[in-house]
Amino acid sequence: MKKENKAVIIWLLSGCLLIFLMVVVGGITRLTNSGLSMTDWHLITDTLPPLTEAKWQEAFEQYKKFPEYQKINIHNDFQLSDYKFIYFWEWFHRFIGRAIGMVFIIPFIYFLIRKRLDNATIKKCLILLGLGGLQGFFGWFMVKSGLIDNPDVSHFRLALHLTTAFITFAYTFWVALDLIYPVKRNFEKTLRSIARYALFFLLLQIIYGGFVAGLNAGLIHNHWPLMSDGQFIHDSVFLEQDSLLLSFTEGKSGVQFIHRTLAYVVVALILFLYFKSRKFNLDYNQKKGIQTLVFLVFVQFALGVFTLLYGVPLWLGLIHQVNAFFLLSAMTYSLHRLSK
């Protein structure tokens, strides 16, 4: 690591930390059904929550006009105090998003003026800027889907919003790693290819994690290793939609089955990478990266099983999502070390 890059690296890793925090809060927002509490989006005026009881009441009355209140919460003795709780999590989620924008743009301009960024890093940062803008758009695009008729967001849009956050985090971390390890070294193409496949299926698993969350598919078939009724693939997978494609993308049973199956694929690929890597003379960082990857994938697998068995309690669902971030971090680090 070059000394002159230290401040830039700290800046990028700070962005990673904020994205991580935002996804954690986003998970809480989803698990507490808070995502539809703010029925409009303004870049400036929503920066602070309502500061008076009159403003709170005004926001609550606005919320009552939308499907979530009219079809669900109106029957649950839903009061202003309940609304304040769900409002807080959605507001905090958006607040962190604004903070990420400020933390990225202001130092970026400073580093540009001070000429602390080379051309390659500037291009990568512009990609990061685009990803950040997309993430904000996808967030509102997701929320909007639950404000029309169905009092729940589209699971496709939820997965898009979630996966973009993970990709933005991974790419930010990758750019930081480029500066931490600026010296190129020889690498094994075989291991890099395996790691790329593992990353692809891990991202696909994250997408299906979004599908499961959006459809509340973790609340059914709470058995393992079989789905239920002694079946590896439950009959409902074939019955809930007109085709297998629709079952595997829109059906609760089908989506859960794919999420279960992809978990085995991700574990197998990472184990294959580990055992294959033992045949090569790797350096300390490469070995530790792959060893950490193996440890985290087993932790994630176990968390997924227990989250399912216990019917997705908030704390366990959140830990499962947090560890997915750690797993993606280890995957990104390992691939980076095998690519340089």
C-alpha positions as CSV (number, residue, x, y, z in Angstrom):
1,M,0.0,0.0,0.0
2,K,1.4,3.4,-1.0
3,K,1.4,6.0,1.8
4,E,-0.3,8.6,-0.4
5,N,-3.3,6.3,-0.9
6,K,-4.0,5.7,2.8
7,A,-6.6,8.5,3.0
8,V,-8.4,7.3,-0.2
9,I,-8.4,3.7,1.2
10,I,-9.9,4.8,4.5
11,W,-12.6,6.8,2.5
12,L,-13.5,3.7,0.4
13,L,-13.6,1.4,3.4
14,S,-15.8,3.9,5.3
15,G,-18.2,3.7,2.4
16,C,-18.2,-0.1,2.7
17,L,-19.0,0.3,6.4
18,L,-21.9,2.6,5.7
19,I,-23.3,0.4,2.9
20,F,-23.1,-2.6,5.4
21,L,-25.0,-0.5,8.0
22,M,-27.6,0.5,5.4
23,V,-28.3,-3.1,4.4
24,V,-28.5,-4.1,8.1
25,V,-31.1,-1.4,8.7
26,G,-32.8,-2.3,5.5
27,G,-33.1,-5.9,6.8
28,I,-34.7,-4.6,10.1
29,T,-37.0,-2.4,8.0
30,R,-38.1,-5.4,6.0
31,L,-38.5,-7.7,8.9
32,T,-40.5,-5.2,10.9
33,N,-42.7,-4.4,7.9
34,S,-41.7,-0.7,8.0
35,G,-40.8,-0.2,4.4
36,L,-44.1,1.4,3.3
37,S,-44.4,3.8,6.2
38,M,-43.1,6.8,4.2
39,T,-45.4,7.2,1.3
40,D,-43.5,9.9,-0.6
41,W,-39.8,10.7,-1.3
42,H,-38.1,14.1,-1.2
43,L,-34.4,14.5,-1.3
44,I,-34.3,17.4,1.2
45,T,-37.5,17.7,3.1
46,D,-37.5,14.1,4.5
47,T,-34.0,14.5,6.0
48,L,-35.5,14.9,9.5
49,P,-38.6,13.1,10.8
50,P,-41.7,15.0,11.9
51,L,-40.7,17.2,14.9
52,T,-44.2,18.0,16.3
53,E,-47.3,16.0,17.1
54,A,-49.2,17.9,14.4
55,K,-46.6,16.9,11.8
56,W,-46.7,13.3,13.0
57,Q,-50.5,13.2,12.8
58,E,-50.3,14.7,9.3
59,A,-47.9,12.0,8.2
60,F,-50.1,9.3,9.8
61,E,-53.2,10.6,8.0
62,Q,-51.3,10.4,4.7
63,Y,-50.2,6.8,5.5
64,K,-53.9,5.9,6.1
65,K,-54.6,6.6,2.4
66,F,-52.5,3.7,1.2
67,P,-53.1,-0.1,1.0
68,E,-51.0,-1.3,3.9
69,Y,-53.1,0.6,6.4
70,Q,-56.4,0.1,4.6
71,K,-56.0,-3.6,4.0
72,I,-53.9,-4.7,7.0
73,N,-53.2,-2.3,9.8
74,I,-56.7,-0.9,10.1
75,H,-57.7,-4.2,11.5
76,N,-54.9,-4.4,14.0
77,D,-55.7,-1.5,16.3
78,F,-52.8,0.4,14.6
79,Q,-52.1,3.6,16.5
80,L,-49.9,6.7,16.1
81,S,-47.3,5.1,18.4
82,D,-47.1,2.0,16.1
83,Y,-46.7,4.3,13.1
84,K,-43.8,6.2,14.7
85,F,-42.0,2.9,15.2
86,I,-42.2,1.7,11.6
87,Y,-41.6,5.3,10.3
88,F,-38.3,5.4,12.3
89,W,-36.8,2.4,10.6
90,E,-37.7,3.5,7.0
91,W,-36.6,7.1,7.8
92,F,-33.3,5.8,9.3
93,H,-32.7,3.6,6.2
94,R,-33.2,6.6,3.9
95,F,-31.0,8.8,6.2
96,I,-28.1,6.5,5.9
97,G,-28.6,6.5,2.1
98,R,-28.2,10.3,2.1
99,A,-25.2,10.0,4.4
100,I,-23.5,7.6,2.0
101,G,-24.1,10.1,-0.9
102,M,-22.4,12.9,1.1
103,V,-19.6,10.7,2.4
104,F,-18.8,9.7,-1.2
105,I,-19.3,12.9,-3.2
106,I,-17.6,15.4,-0.9
107,P,-14.3,13.5,-0.4
108,F,-14.3,12.5,-4.1
109,I,-14.4,16.1,-5.1
110,Y,-11.6,16.9,-2.6
111,F,-9.4,14.1,-3.8
112,L,-10.0,15.2,-7.4
113,I,-8.9,18.8,-6.6
114,R,-5.9,17.6,-4.7
115,K,-5.0,15.1,-7.5
116,R,-4.9,12.2,-5.2
117,L,-6.7,9.8,-7.6
118,D,-5.1,8.3,-10.7
119,N,-7.1,7.9,-13.9
120,A,-8.0,4.3,-13.3
121,T,-9.3,5.0,-9.8
122,I,-11.3,8.0,-11.1
123,K,-13.1,5.8,-13.6
124,K,-13.9,3.2,-10.9
125,C,-15.2,5.9,-8.6
126,L,-17.5,7.2,-11.4
127,I,-18.9,3.6,-11.7
128,L,-19.4,3.7,-7.9
129,L,-21.3,7.0,-8.2
130,G,-23.5,5.4,-10.9
131,L,-24.2,2.4,-8.7
132,G,-25.1,4.6,-5.8
133,G,-27.6,6.6,-7.9
134,L,-29.1,3.3,-9.2
135,Q,-29.4,2.0,-5.6
136,G,-31.4,5.1,-4.6
137,F,-33.7,4.8,-7.6
138,F,-34.2,1.1,-7.1
139,G,-35.2,1.8,-3.5
140,W,-38.0,4.1,-4.4
141,F,-38.9,1.9,-7.4
142,M,-39.3,-0.9,-4.8
143,V,-41.4,1.1,-2.3
144,K,-43.7,2.4,-5.0
145,S,-44.8,-1.1,-5.9
146,G,-46.4,-1.5,-2.5
147,L,-48.3,1.8,-2.6
148,I,-50.7,1.0,-5.4
149,D,-52.9,-2.0,-4.8
150,N,-51.0,-4.7,-3.1
151,P,-49.8,-3.7,0.4
152,D,-46.4,-5.4,-0.1
153,V,-43.5,-4.6,-2.4
154,S,-42.6,-6.6,-5.5
155,H,-40.2,-9.3,-4.6
156,F,-38.4,-8.7,-7.9
157,R,-37.8,-5.1,-7.0
158,L,-36.8,-6.0,-3.5
159,A,-34.2,-8.5,-4.9
160,L,-33.0,-5.8,-7.3
161,H,-32.6,-3.2,-4.6
162,L,-30.8,-5.7,-2.2
163,T,-28.5,-7.2,-4.9
164,T,-27.5,-3.8,-6.1
165,A,-26.5,-2.9,-2.5
166,F,-24.3,-6.0,-2.3
167,I,-22.7,-5.4,-5.6
168,T,-22.0,-1.8,-4.7
169,F,-20.4,-2.9,-1.5
170,A,-18.3,-5.6,-3.3
171,Y,-17.1,-3.2,-6.0
172,T,-16.2,-0.5,-3.4
173,F,-14.2,-3.1,-1.5
174,W,-12.5,-4.2,-4.7
175,V,-11.4,-0.7,-5.6
176,A,-10.0,-0.3,-2.0
177,L,-8.2,-3.6,-2.4
178,D,-6.7,-2.4,-5.7
179,L,-5.0,0.4,-3.7
180,I,-4.1,-1.8,-0.7
181,Y,-2.4,-4.3,-3.0
182,P,-1.0,-2.2,-5.9
183,V,1.7,-4.7,-6.9
184,K,0.6,-7.3,-9.4
185,R,1.8,-10.9,-9.0
186,N,1.4,-14.2,-10.7
187,F,-1.9,-16.0,-10.2
188,E,-3.4,-19.4,-11.1
189,K,-6.1,-19.1,-13.7
190,T,-7.7,-22.3,-12.6
191,L,-8.4,-21.0,-9.1
192,R,-9.5,-17.7,-10.4
193,S,-12.1,-19.4,-12.6
194,I,-13.5,-21.5,-9.8
195,A,-13.7,-18.3,-7.6
196,R,-15.6,-16.5,-10.3
197,Y,-18.1,-19.3,-10.6
198,A,-18.5,-19.3,-6.8
199,L,-19.1,-15.5,-6.8
200,F,-21.7,-15.9,-9.6
201,F,-23.7,-18.5,-7.7
202,L,-23.3,-16.5,-4.4
203,L,-24.8,-13.5,-6.1
204,L,-27.6,-15.7,-7.5
205,Q,-28.2,-17.0,-4.0
206,I,-28.4,-13.4,-2.7
207,I,-31.0,-12.6,-5.4
208,Y,-33.0,-15.6,-4.3
209,G,-32.6,-14.5,-0.7
210,G,-34.4,-11.3,-1.8
211,F,-37.1,-13.4,-3.4
212,V,-37.6,-15.4,-0.2
213,A,-37.8,-12.2,1.8
214,G,-40.2,-10.5,-0.6
215,L,-42.5,-13.4,-0.7
216,N,-42.2,-14.3,3.0
217,A,-41.3,-17.8,1.7
218,G,-39.3,-18.6,4.8
219,L,-42.5,-18.9,6.8
220,I,-43.5,-22.2,5.1
221,H,-41.8,-25.6,4.9
222,N,-40.0,-25.0,8.1
223,H,-38.1,-28.4,8.0
224,W,-34.7,-29.5,7.0
225,P,-33.1,-31.3,5.2
226,L,-36.4,-32.2,3.5
227,M,-39.0,-29.5,2.8
228,S,-42.0,-31.2,4.5
229,D,-44.0,-34.4,4.3
230,G,-40.7,-36.3,3.7
231,Q,-40.2,-34.7,0.3
232,F,-37.0,-33.2,-1.0
233,I,-39.0,-31.1,-3.4
234,H,-42.5,-30.5,-2.2
235,D,-45.6,-31.2,-4.4
236,S,-46.7,-27.5,-4.0
237,V,-43.7,-26.5,-6.1
238,F,-45.4,-28.0,-9.1
239,L,-49.0,-26.8,-8.2
240,E,-48.7,-23.1,-7.2
241,Q,-48.0,-21.7,-10.7
242,D,-48.8,-22.6,-14.3
243,S,-45.2,-23.4,-15.2
244,L,-41.9,-24.4,-13.4
245,L,-40.4,-21.1,-14.4
246,L,-43.1,-19.2,-12.7
247,S,-42.9,-21.5,-9.7
248,F,-39.2,-21.0,-9.4
249,T,-39.5,-17.2,-9.6
250,E,-42.9,-16.3,-8.2
251,G,-44.1,-19.3,-6.1
252,K,-43.3,-19.4,-2.4
253,S,-42.5,-23.1,-2.4
254,G,-40.5,-23.0,-5.7
255,V,-38.5,-19.9,-4.6
256,Q,-37.6,-21.6,-1.2
257,F,-36.6,-24.8,-3.0
258,I,-34.2,-22.9,-5.3
259,H,-32.8,-21.0,-2.3
260,R,-32.2,-24.2,-0.5
261,T,-30.6,-25.9,-3.5
262,L,-28.3,-23.0,-4.3
263,A,-27.0,-23.2,-0.8
264,Y,-25.6,-26.6,-1.5
265,V,-24.1,-25.4,-4.8
266,V,-22.3,-22.4,-3.1
267,V,-20.9,-24.7,-0.4
268,A,-19.7,-27.2,-2.9
269,L,-18.0,-24.6,-5.1
270,I,-16.2,-23.0,-2.2
271,L,-15.1,-26.5,-0.9
272,F,-13.9,-27.3,-4.4
273,L,-11.9,-24.0,-4.4
274,Y,-10.4,-24.9,-1.1
275,F,-9.3,-28.4,-1.9
276,K,-8.0,-27.4,-5.4
277,S,-6.0,-24.5,-3.8
278,R,-4.1,-26.9,-1.6
279,K,-2.3,-28.1,-4.8
280,F,-0.8,-24.7,-5.4
281,N,1.8,-22.7,-3.7
282,L,-0.3,-19.8,-2.5
283,D,0.9,-16.9,-0.3
284,Y,-0.4,-16.1,3.2
285,N,-3.2,-13.7,2.1
286,Q,-4.5,-16.1,-0.5
287,K,-4.6,-19.0,2.0
288,K,-6.2,-17.0,4.7
289,G,-8.8,-15.6,2.3
290,I,-9.9,-19.0,1.2
291,Q,-9.9,-20.5,4.7
292,T,-12.1,-17.6,5.9
293,L,-14.4,-18.2,3.0
294,V,-14.8,-21.9,3.9
295,F,-15.5,-21.0,7.6
296,L,-18.1,-18.3,6.7
297,V,-19.9,-20.4,4.1
298,F,-20.6,-23.1,6.7
299,V,-21.7,-20.5,9.3
300,Q,-24.0,-19.0,6.6
301,F,-25.4,-22.5,5.8
302,A,-26.1,-23.2,9.5
303,L,-27.7,-19.8,10.0
304,G,-29.9,-20.4,7.0
305,V,-31.1,-23.8,8.3
306,F,-31.9,-22.4,11.8
307,T,-33.6,-19.3,10.4
308,L,-35.9,-21.7,8.4
309,L,-36.5,-24.1,11.3
310,Y,-37.4,-21.3,13.7
311,G,-39.7,-19.5,11.2
312,V,-37.5,-16.5,10.5
313,P,-37.4,-14.7,13.9
314,L,-36.2,-11.1,13.4
315,W,-32.8,-11.5,15.2
316,L,-31.9,-14.7,13.3
317,G,-33.0,-13.4,9.9
318,L,-30.9,-10.3,10.5
319,I,-27.8,-12.3,11.5
320,H,-28.3,-14.4,8.4
321,Q,-28.3,-11.3,6.2
322,V,-25.3,-9.8,8.1
323,N,-23.2,-13.0,7.6
324,A,-24.1,-12.9,3.9
325,F,-22.2,-9.6,3.8
326,F,-19.2,-11.2,5.6
327,L,-19.3,-14.1,3.1
328,L,-19.4,-11.7,0.1
329,S,-16.5,-9.8,1.6
330,A,-14.4,-12.9,1.9
331,M,-15.4,-14.0,-1.6
332,T,-14.4,-10.6,-3.0
333,Y,-11.1,-10.6,-1.1
334,S,-10.3,-14.2,-2.2
335,L,-11.1,-13.5,-5.8
336,H,-9.1,-10.3,-5.7
337,R,-6.0,-12.1,-4.3
338,L,-6.4,-14.8,-6.9
339,S,-6.7,-12.2,-9.7
340,K,-3.5,-10.3,-9.1
